Amino acid sequence: MMDKSWILLRNRALPEYLNGVEQFLNFAFSNPNIGLRIQCSCTNCNHVRRKTREEVKIDLLRWGIDPTYNRWIHHGESDSSSDDEINSSANSDLGNDDDATFEMLHDMYHGVPIDNITHDPSDESAESRYEEPNAEAKSFYRLLKDAEQKLHPDCEKFSKLSFVMRLFQMKCLHGWSNTSLDSLLKLLSDAFPKGHVLPNSIYEVQKIIKDLGLDYVKIDACVNNCILYRKEYADLEQCPKCGEKRWIVRKGGEDDNEVASSKLNKRKKGIPRKILRYFPLIPRLQRLFMTKRTAEDMRWHKDKRVDDGVLRHPADSLTWKTFDENHLDFASDPRNVRLGLASDGFNPFGSMSNAYSMWPVFLIPYNLLPWLCMKQSNILLSLLIPGPKSPGMDIDVYLQPLVDDLKKLWADGIETYDAFKQQNFQLRASLCK
């Protein structure tokens, strides 16, 4: 482990600081793929500007290095600690898994020790603090147990989880029907050697996906953005405000709901004209606390942030501090989540001539370290608002399910297991301005 204590030194003329700068530069430029410029980590550039070795050295001596930058992830160091690497080595017998989807899951849940729900019985103080994980956490840890299992005794490349995720990814990319994937799973189950752990039906695969917290909720919407068909509007077949029908109307004048009702399967619904996709916020926030490393990082703004009057993180802002003074109960627990919200439209058809604007809504957990809270794997997709046009001022209609979850998280909170403290607590959240 490299000695990084020098980054906290105020006197930049000390030999310890000068040697530390050389150590940092040697480490950063030791990567053969780094090129001639790196992101400058001085307090003035803050990892934004790319400069040469000499320019970075001058800036570090003039302005000083960011004292919160204790994991050099922009310069070749892994964002997981050595402990995390040891804990995740349980999967090393699976070989070099190049499954991009599995790597995505590792980004989300990196460093989860399989013994998260155990403790040292000889440590009496730990015994008194330890709490049994809630049902949500136990379900997640059972899923990680699945990740340890080889697909079959002779398989060195895939685990059960990585293979299932690869199949599901292919289903989504190539438009396979549920029936086709179900048939493929049955064929593979018959073809694989005895002792395999592959699910033999789409139903079992969907259960795994749901346990991952990667599912979403479809909510029918008025084609004119008037309402969402939920709560008191859930059973309506046309918009009470503009009168537009909920279902696609066929050329003969009969809508899809009427066609569906005439069939033997009375439960089948018509095809909605517009669908909002909502990715529930609460389980995603709970997942952040189910890994020791991430649960610890969610306390960074309180436990490890350097408060020297320099604005490097939202926690340094006057708005954050004023909020803490006005809501002492919320601020008393550093695990309570502060969220930022962002939205913008894009054309999913790229450079094609189709005029279509789809609007994603993202949430950013500001509790995390400044170089992690804006990392792609930590940004939460909350809503996917359909087009073909911008919702404009009617975007508040689509924000309703998110607002409902935020109200619940603000008022009562939700029971969540903290893997770092090994305790259950009431998680609350607030949307920052």
Disulfide bonds with the S-S distance in Angstrom:
none
